[in-house]
Structure formats: C-alpha cells, structure tokens
Amino acid sequence: MDVKIALADSEGEVLTRESIWKLFLKGGRELALEWDMLADHEHGAYTALRDAFLDRTTIELLALDGASGVADNEGPRADFHIFTFERTESREDAATLAMSAKPTRTANTPVWYTTTA
C-alpha cells in the first residue's frame, strides 16, 4: 500500500526595526497520512479504520518505509483521528477507499519510530 506522509512546519513572521527583511521562525509541526486501500469488509484493518472514523475515536497508526520486521525502517507513529473515509465504487474494479489521518491529542505524542530486528 502506498502512503503519503506529509510533514511540514508552520511559520511565524518576525518583524524588527533593525531590518527591512521579513524574518521567520518555525512554529508547530504538522503531520498527515493519506492512502488508498481496498474496501474489504473481512479485513481487520478496514473494520478498525471504519470504526475509528464512524465512532470518532482515535487509532494508533505507524507508517513505515519498509516491513515492520526488518531493522532500520522508519516513519511516524502516533494516535490519529481518521478525517477522510471516501469510498469509490466502479463497475469494473473493487471498491476502494481514500483515507486521511492526522495525529490527535492523547498521552502518546507523535514520534519518529525506527524498527529493530
């Protein structure tokens, strides 16, 4: 499954009398996950994500750049809210979902996770 991991820092503008230049400081960090998946009602991941969206509850997600059982793969890990659960059905292909998630406030703050063997 392909996952887009969007990371960005917000910016704050700094104006001083000593400079004609606009200066900037880094603000809060933003994280969002976006992916497409099959709408397979029998698959545990589908039902967990669907339930988290419909019940407005959090779900722990980990998006790695490789297999979880292999050392040195990395990516964000956090408790997320599911914000997009968009179902597309065509006559010729299986139903798919466009999903998006953003971290939410819980005791588990987002971390950059690295796997060990």
Steps between C-alpha positions, in 0.01 A plus 500: 500500500632844412479757778571871468662638815464878499728681745516878527596768750274800539669837491483812710590839360749723684524871428769716659595865468862403436429323169303563184476125453214287617635222718337170591502257789389139495171433674313179567564190294221353287458135406242337276468154347314434173448163333267291286391148592252234395163510675526143629238449772671178612837665567576608857673823393194609301261445791733668752540809278129512417404474865750769602351733238133427575544499880729807496762314704877491475704223343873437530671501160859439393609585145834339418719518190537119506390186681450521876706184563812640332752717684546871424168571331351826623198724503250685719309326779214666687136488600297637209150608412374386160381808310428356156324170430399543137364193323517464122324222312532428132338234285830342405717522812469423868378774732782716633537753779692826504611550860665781693607524862654764726645454848288601794558592861552193717762381747690357200656796323624441143848351471732410213528125544784274383459123489742252653556144378 
